[in-house]
Amino acid sequence: MEGNCSAEYERYLTIPRENATIDWFTGGGNTNRLAQPVANCILGNTSEYIMSNMAAAAVVLGLMPTILATVGNSVEETSTLCVIGQRPLIALLVAAGSPAIHPVRSFKYMDPMKLVKSRRYRLRTERSSAPLRRVALAIELLAAVVAIINTYTLCNQLGVMVVSMLAPQLTYLEFLWSIIGISSHVSAAASLWARTNIKSGISRREYIMEVLSRQFKPLDEQDWTNAMIGEDETYLSMVLSYFTSLLGTCHLIYGSMLFSSLVFISATDSLKIMARYMASAMVSRFILMYELFWLRDILGEKKEPFSTNESIELTQAAEIPEQGVKRYQISTADLVTYRSIE
């Protein structure tokens, strides 16, 4: 850069932005009038070999948000841990450590009890002692903090050391992508919280303070006694659910545009970036699944204390003529049985 683009770089360092000229024909604008000439000059003096390498990196990084969404946490899972599991702190930490999310359909009904119901094919184990669970909780919090540090250190490195052609003068674009992802998880939790009914004798504020006071304690049975999740949606929960879907879509589009527009980065470095983001996503995923595992074990013994629907629905399916036999289906959340009536 000293030999070919020193003049552009000098103007970038010394000239005030309002006094810089705009090169409209090469992509300059009001906001990038200082950074665009430097980036354009460097690209103009770059070999075709390096340009091809950067193009390969752009392909990998452009696909990264979608790939991370397949190994990361869904908003339904984090909202279940936050509201039903009463773990807002851990839910927020795992959302921050794994910012990539998969968009949900608009106005999709959220049934969190499906995630925590005990099923016959799920792994079962004996509950560990209270001291061991406290140690496990401390390890979870430490691992979640490490994942967050890794994610946002990487965001800072990309903002400072790599240029995005969306806005070469800005260094916080990767942070913005992460924040949008966290906002989707928060919006989904708020949508589920809007369906929560606090039992009489305790105010909503007292309930929140009680939940916050248990963030550094292991999950236990007596923690679910003061609230109930209603099955019927409210107008607020529906609006927040739609907002969550909109945020998830914008997050995926923005992430794909942002990371595919990064230049001055090699294909090898792009794989390292993906590996670091994926490591944080997998650690956060493991923490979330571990919490839901114990939550499922506890709520399985209490027969859905958070759900108002405990009825078994009898549905008459289409009759299947088979040797004079009619089949009727009894559907429950956990088990499907069949009866044959001659």
N, C-alpha and C positions, 0 to 999 in steps of 0.2 A: 504493500500500500504506500510505502514511503516513496517508491520510484514512480508510480503511475497515478496515484490518487491523493497525493499529499496536499494539493491545492483544495480539493473538495473537503478533505478532512480538516484542514486548517479553518476553512469557512464554517464548518460544523462546530468547531470548538470556540471560535471567537466572535462570529457575527450574531447579533440578536435576531431572534426568529422573525420579528416584524420587519426587519430590514433586508432579509434574504429574498432573492428573486425566486420565482417559481418556474420550473421547467415543465410546462403543461404537456409538451409533446412526448416526454419520456415517463409520464405517470406522476409528476409532481402535483402537490396540492397545498392547501392552506396549512394543514396540520403537519405534513411531512416534508416541508420545503427545505429543511436542513438535513434530515437523514436520508431522503430519497436520492439526492445526487451522489452521496458516498456509496450507498448500496448499489446504485446503477453503475458507477465507475468500477467497483470491484467485480461485479458480474461481467462487465464488458472486457475485463482483463483476465478472466478465468478460462482455463482450457476446457475443451469439450469433454475430456475424460472426467474432470472434477464435476462439471455440470451434470453428466450422466450419473455420477455417484450421488449427487444431491437429489436428483430426480428419483432415484431408487429409495433414498431416505424419505422423501416426501410421500411416496406410496405407502411405505411401512407406517409412518407416523399418521397419515390420514386414516388408515384403518384402525389405528390403536384405540380410539374411544369405543368403537363397536366391539373390538376384541375384549377390552377391559370390562365392558358391560356383561359379557358372558361369564366372567369369573368373579365379578363384584357382587355387591349386595343390592337387593331390590328394595324399593321404597315400602313395599308391603311388609317385608321382613323387619326392617328397621322400625317402622311404625308399630308393629306388633310388640317388639321388644320394649319400645318406649312407653306405650300406653298399657298394654296388658301385662307385660313383664315388669312395668314400673321401673325401667332402667333408662331414663332419659340421658344420663351422663354417658354410659357405654354406647348407647345408640348414636349419640352425637359424635363420639370419638371414632366409631367405625365408619360413620358416614364421611367424616373429614379425612380419614385415612384412605378411603377408597372412593374418590369423587365420581368415577364413571358410573352411570346408571343406565338401565334399559327403559326406554319410554313405555308407559302404560297407556292403554286405550282410554279415550275420553269417556267419562261417566261410567267407568267400570266399577261395579259393586265390590267393595273390599270386605272380604270375610276372613278376618284374621284367625278365627278359631280353627280354621282348616290347618293352619300351620302348627298349632300346639296340641291338637287332639292326638291322643295315644292310638297308634295303629299297630296292628299285629306284625307288620313287616318291618317296623322300625327297630333300631338297635335299643336294647334295654340293658340296664346295669343297676347295681345297687348304689344307693346314694352314699357318698363319702361323708366322713365326719366333718363337723363344723370347722375345726382348725385347718383341715386340708382344703376346704372350700374357700376359706379366707386367703390361704396362700394362692389358690388358683385365681381368685379375684384380683389379687395384687399383680400376678403375672399377666393377666388380661389387660389391666390398666397400663402396665409398663409396655407391653407389646403394642397396644393401641397408640400410645404416645410416640413410640419409635416409628411406627408406620406413618404417623402424621408428620414427624420431623423429616422422614425420607421424602414424603410427597412434596412438602412445601419447600424443602431445600432444593429439590429438583426443579420445582416451578421457578424459584429464584434464579437458579443457574441458567435455565432456558431463557428467561427474560433478559438476563444481562449478557450472556455469551452468544446467543443465537438471535437472528433477526427474523421477524415475521413480516411478510410482504403485505399483510392486512394493514398494519400500522407500524412501520419500522421505528418510529420515534417512541413507542410505548414499551414498557418493560413489565407491565402487570397483567398482560393478557392471559397468561397461564393461571395466575391467581384467580382471575375472574371466572375462568372455566371451572375451577375447583369450587368457588363460592356458589355458582349456579347449581352445581351438583348437590351441595349441602342443603341449599334452599329447597330442592325437590324433596329431600328426606324430611325436612322440617314441615313442609306443607302437607305431606302425606300423614305425618303424625298428628298435625292439627286437624286434619279431616277426620281421623279416627277419634280424636279427643272430643270433637263436636258431637259425637254420638254417645259419649260417656255420661252416665247419670250417677250423681253422688247420692248415697243413701242418706236418709234423714238423720239429723243429729250432728252432722259435720258439714261445715261450709266447704266450698270448692277451694278457697284459699288454704284452709287448714289441711285439706287433703293433699294439695300440692306440696305444702311444707313437710307433711309427713312422708311423702314419697321421696323428696329430696334428702331428707335425713337418713334414708336407708341406702344411699348410693354406694356406700363403702361397706355394706354388709352383704353376705351371701343371700341368695334367694331362699325363702322359707315359706311354709304353708300359710302362716297367719297373716301374711302381707296382703292377701286379697279378700278383704272383708268389707270395704267401704264404697265400692264402685261397681257399676254394671254397664256393659256395652250393649246398647240397644241395637236390634236388628234393622229397624227402620231408619232410612237415611233422613237427614234434615237438609234444609236448604243450604245451610252453611257448609255442611260436610260435602254436599254435591258441588258447590262452587269451588271449594278447596280441592276436591278431587280433580275437577277439570283444570284448575290452575296447576296442579301437580303434573298432569299429563302435558300441558303446554310447556312447562319448564323442562320436562324431560326431553321433549322434542327439540326445543331450542338448544338445550345442552348438547345433544348429539350433533346437531347441525353445526353449531358454533365450534365444537371440539374438532370435528372433521375438517372444517375450513381452516381453523387456526393451525393445527399440527401439520396439515398438508402444505401450508404456506411458509413453513420454516425453511430458511436457506442457510448456507455456510455450515452445514452439518453433514457428516458422512453416513453412509449406510450402516457401517459398523457402530457408530455412535447411536444411531436410531434404535438399533437392537438393544443397546445398553439402557437407553431411556425406557423402552418398553419393558425390559426386565425389571427395572426399579419400580415403575408404576405397578406392574403385575405383582411384584413381591408385596407391596403395601396392600393391594387388593386381596391377595390370598390370605395374608395375616388377618386383615379385618374380617374376611369371610369366615375364617376359622373361629375367631372370637364370637361372632354373631351366632354361628351354628352351635357352638358350645353353650351359649346362654339359652338359646331356644331348646336345646336338648334337655337341660335341667328344668326349664319352664314347662315343657311338655310332660316331663315326669311328675312334676308337682301338681299341675292342673289335672292330670289324668286321675289322680286320687281324689280330687275335689269335685268331679263331675260338673265341669264347666261353670265355675262360680261367676264368670264374667258374662255368660250368655243367658238370654232370657228364653231361649227356645230349647226345650228338652223333650219335645214331643217326637214321636216316631210317625213319619208320614207313610201312609199306605197308598201306593199308586198302582192302579191297574194298567199294566202295560198292554200292548197289542197282543191279542190272543194268538198263539202260535199253534196251529193244528198239528199235532204230532201223535198219532196213534191214540186219538181220543183224549188227549191230555191238554189241559189249560195251564199256562204258567202265569203266576202272579208274583210281582216283585215287591218285596218290603225293603224300602230304601232308608238307610240311616246314614249318618256321616261317616261311620267307620266300617260298616259291614253290610254286604248285600247278600241276602239269602233268597232261596227260591223254594216255593212250595208247589207241589203238583196235586191237582184235585181231579179226580176221575169224573 
